[in-house]
Amino acid sequence: MRDILLHIEEERDEAVRHYAATFDHWHGDDFRVSPDLIRKTGKSLSETFKEDLAVCLRNVTEFAKLQRESLHEFEAEIAPGTFLGQKQIPIGAAGCYIPGGKYPLISAALMSVATAKVAGVGYVVGCAPPRNDGGIFPSTLYALHIAGADDIFCIGGVQAMASMAYGCVGMRPADIITGPGNPFVAEAKRQLFGVVGIDLLAGPTEIMVVADESADPELVAIDLLGQAEHGPDSPAWLITTSEAFGHAVMRQIERLLETLPTREIAEVAWKKLGEVVVADSDDDAIALSDRYAPEHLELQTARNDYYLKRLRNYGSAFVGEESTVAYGDKGVGTNHTLPTGRAARYTGGLSVGKFTKTVTYQRLTRQASHSIAPIMSRVCTQEGMLAHALTCDARFDRYGSYGDKLANPPEATR
């Protein structure tokens, strides 16, 4: 992996073409998707699909706008003459990767590109691998376009992540790269972190359902298998306060597997990684769930509000039987790029905040600077950072003649 990234960093476009041909069997003349192809693709898709995707895009965009409005700038006088503040500055350029392996994750284009655009990112490039000789899966290409990507490139895998990071094959270098993908994509993101920012390191998808005897065993079983079809490495967990309910769900899973369209995948995941855990109480169920820190957490209990108020570790919660992970995955509005592998203990999922820098500033009057200088100087000296102390001492001496006289300096000095 490291050799591939170094090769692309050094040889750039030539290396990208080599790996695109090697891994994706792509020999196109240009990786950039032309406006003509985008228009033709849009015309080839059904109106029903385009209308459905428009609903998903509206939901994702509206939720992202609400997130953006929740990020506040402020300035406050925390001590006389000492003003501290923060600003919210969008990242300059983002690269958004849309995987196209077992399932072409069309909705991922909306989750990443549209969210970046709402955040105010100036340039967003979308990359997706070729599905065949025709290039990007048509529905994915259309989704990238309507989500607002400034450029779209037919390129996949490690070479896509490196191209976005280094600015190859006609792309502008990204400041952050985002998107799910296979283990090679995840490892490329990990190794490129530092060259660029990343959203998070996403592993196999996970679902946990917390349910009690008030829930419908069949519906819980359907939801567990619905996520298990992602792959044989996708865990599906149930925590319940009723042993009888747990057995009922297991029976329903066995029944549903008999006719499940993706049984060959989901059954392997369930047999290998499925769990049913019986908790002694609601509070024990909450503690267990927080220990797992699942990516997706469904609550189907008689006390959903009690659970939601107390749970701390999850990527996204789906409250009540009326909600399901599939809604969040495809376009109810919340983002589907979420932490896995217990990362929900310390981070949330992709959001407007990932595309926005919270930066701080300070501004002091001369009187405030004179007052705080000796304190800061003594702290610097205690740490042995004597040159730091001198910067404080210089201001103490410089503004000493003002002392308490200058509470409101001229605007030019601020």
Long-range contacts (C-beta under 8 A, 24 or more apart in sequence): 1-158, 1-184, 1-187, 1-188, 1-191, 2-191, 4-158, 4-159, 4-162, 4-188, 5-158, 5-162, 5-188, 5-191, 5-192, 8-159, 8-162, 8-163, 8-166, 8-168, 9-162, 9-166, 12-166, 12-168, 13-168, 13-169, 15-159, 16-155, 16-159, 16-162, 16-163, 16-168, 16-169, 17-169, 19-157, 19-158, 19-159, 20-155, 20-156, 20-159, 23-156, 23-157, 23-158, 23-159, 24-129, 24-130, 24-155, 24-156, 24-157, 25-130, 26-129, 26-130, 26-154, 26-155, 26-156, 28-130, 28-135, 28-154, 30-170, 31-153, 31-154, 31-155, 31-163, 31-169, 31-170, 32-151, 32-152, 32-153, 32-154, 32-169, 32-170, 33-135, 33-136, 33-141, 33-152, 33-153, 33-154, 37-135, 37-141, 38-141, 38-142, 38-145, 38-152, 41-138, 41-141, 41-142, 41-145, 42-142, 42-145, 44-138, 45-138, 45-139, 45-142, 49-139, 50-142, 53-106, 53-110, 53-139, 53-142, 53-143, 53-146, 53-331, 54-146, 55-331, 56-107, 56-110, 56-330, 56-331, 57-110, 57-114, 57-146, 57-147, 57-331, 59-331, 59-332, 59-333, 60-110, 60-111, 60-114, 60-115, 60-331, 60-333, 60-335, 61-114, 61-118, 62-333, 63-333, 63-334, 63-335, 64-114, 64-115, 64-118, 64-119, 64-335, 64-351, 64-352, 65-118, 67-118, 67-351, 67-352, 67-353, 68-118, 68-119, 68-120, 68-352, 68-356, 71-352, 71-353, 71-356, 71-358, 75-363, 79-368, 79-372, 80-365, 80-367, 80-368, 80-371, 80-407, 81-364, 81-365, 81-366, 81-367, 81-368, 81-369, 81-371, 81-407, 82-362, 82-364, 82-365, 82-368, 82-372, 83-362, 83-363, 83-364, 84-360, 84-361, 84-362, 84-363, 85-360, 85-361, 85-362, 85-363, 86-358, 86-359, 86-360, 86-361, 87-358, 87-359, 87-360, 87-361, 88-356, 88-357, 88-358, 89-356, 89-357, 89-359, 90-119, 90-120, 90-121, 90-122, 90-355, 90-356, 90-357, 91-116, 91-119, 91-121, 91-175, 91-176, 91-197, 91-355, 91-356, 91-357, 92-121, 92-122, 92-123, 92-175, 93-121, 93-122, 93-123, 93-124, 93-125, 93-172, 93-173, 93-174, 93-175, 93-176, 94-121, 94-123, 94-124, 94-125, 94-174, 94-175, 94-176, 94-177, 94-178, 94-355, 95-124, 95-125, 95-127, 95-161, 95-164, 95-165, 95-171, 95-174, 95-176, 95-177, 95-178, 95-196, 96-124, 96-125, 96-126, 96-127, 96-149, 96-177, 96-178, 96-179, 97-127, 97-128, 97-160, 97-161, 97-164, 97-177, 97-178, 97-179, 97-180, 97-181, 97-185, 98-126, 98-127, 98-128, 98-140, 98-143, 98-144, 98-179, 99-128, 99-129, 99-156, 99-179, 99-180, 99-181, 99-182, 99-185, 100-128, 100-129, 100-130, 100-131, 100-136, 100-137, 100-140, 100-156, 101-129, 101-181, 101-182, 102-231, 103-230, 104-128, 104-131, 104-137, 104-139, 104-140, 105-140, 105-180, 106-137, 106-139, 106-140, 106-143, 107-143, 107-329, 107-330, 107-331, 107-336, 108-179, 108-180, 108-336, 108-337, 109-140, 109-143, 109-144, 109-147, 109-149, 110-143, 110-147, 110-331, 111-335, 111-336, 111-337, 111-350, 112-147, 112-178, 112-179, 112-199, 112-337, 112-350, 113-144, 113-147, 113-148, 113-149, 114-147, 114-148, 115-335, 115-350, 115-351, 115-352, 115-354, 115-355, 116-178, 116-355, 117-147, 117-148, 118-352, 119-352, 119-354, 119-355, 119-356, 120-355, 120-356, 121-355, 123-150, 123-151, 123-172, 124-148, 124-149, 124-150, 125-149, 125-150, 125-151, 125-152, 125-153, 125-164, 125-171, 125-172, 125-174, 126-151, 126-152, 126-153, 127-152, 127-153, 127-154, 127-155, 127-156, 127-160, 127-163, 127-164, 128-152, 128-154, 128-155, 128-156, 129-154, 129-155, 129-156, 129-157, 129-160, 130-154, 130-156, 157-181, 157-182, 157-184, 157-185, 157-188, 158-184, 158-185, 158-187, 158-188, 160-185, 161-185, 161-188, 161-189, 161-192, 162-188, 162-192, 164-196, 165-192, 165-195, 165-196, 166-195, 176-354, 176-355, 178-337, 178-350, 178-354, 179-337, 180-337, 199-337, 199-350, 199-354, 200-337, 200-338, 200-339, 200-343, 200-347, 200-349, 200-350, 201-341, 201-343, 202-337, 202-338, 202-339, 202-340, 203-340, 203-341, 204-230, 204-231, 204-233, 204-234, 204-235, 204-340, 205-230, 205-231, 205-234, 205-295, 205-296, 205-340, 206-234, 206-235, 206-236, 206-237, 206-294, 206-295, 206-296, 206-340, 207-234, 207-235, 207-236, 207-237, 207-294, 207-295, 207-296, 207-298, 207-325, 208-237, 208-238, 208-239, 208-289, 208-292, 208-294, 208-296, 208-297, 208-298, 208-314, 209-237, 209-238, 209-239, 209-297, 209-298, 209-299, 209-300, 210-238, 210-239, 210-240, 210-285, 210-286, 210-289, 210-297, 210-298, 210-299, 210-300, 210-301, 210-307, 211-238, 211-239, 211-240, 211-245, 211-249, 211-298, 211-299, 211-300, 211-301, 212-240, 212-241, 212-242, 212-245, 212-282, 212-300, 212-301, 212-302, 212-303, 213-241, 213-242, 213-244, 213-245, 214-300, 214-301, 214-302, 215-245, 215-300, 215-301, 215-321, 216-300, 216-321, 217-245, 217-248, 217-249, 217-251, 217-252, 218-252, 218-256, 219-300, 219-321, 220-249, 220-252, 220-298, 220-300, 221-249, 221-250, 221-252, 221-253, 221-255, 221-256, 222-252, 222-256, 223-298, 223-324, 223-325, 224-249, 224-253, 224-270, 224-274, 225-253, 225-256, 225-257, 225-260, 225-266, 225-270, 226-324, 226-325, 226-326, 227-296, 227-325, 228-265, 228-266, 228-267, 228-269, 228-270, 228-274, 229-260, 229-262, 229-265, 229-266, 229-269, 230-265, 230-269, 231-265, 231-269, 232-265, 232-268, 232-269, 232-272, 233-269, 233-272, 233-273, 234-269, 234-273, 235-269, 235-273, 235-274, 235-275, 236-269, 236-270, 236-273, 236-274, 236-275, 237-274, 237-275, 237-276, 237-277, 237-292, 237-294, 238-275, 238-276, 238-277, 239-277, 239-278, 239-279, 239-285, 239-288, 239-289, 240-276, 240-277, 240-278, 240-279, 240-285, 241-278, 241-279, 241-280, 241-281, 241-282, 241-284, 241-285, 241-301, 242-278, 243-278, 246-276, 246-277, 246-278, 249-276, 250-276, 282-306, 282-307, 283-310, 286-310, 286-311, 289-313, 289-314, 292-342, 293-339, 293-342, 293-343, 293-344, 293-345, 294-344, 295-338, 295-339, 295-340, 295-344, 296-325, 296-328, 296-338, 298-323, 298-324, 298-325, 313-342, 313-344, 313-345, 314-344, 315-339, 315-340, 315-344, 315-348, 315-349, 316-349, 363-414, 365-406, 365-407, 365-408, 365-409, 365-413, 365-414, 366-399, 366-402, 366-406, 366-409, 366-413, 367-399, 367-402, 367-403, 367-404, 367-405, 367-406, 367-407, 367-409, 369-395, 369-399, 370-395, 370-396, 370-399, 370-400, 370-402, 370-403, 373-399
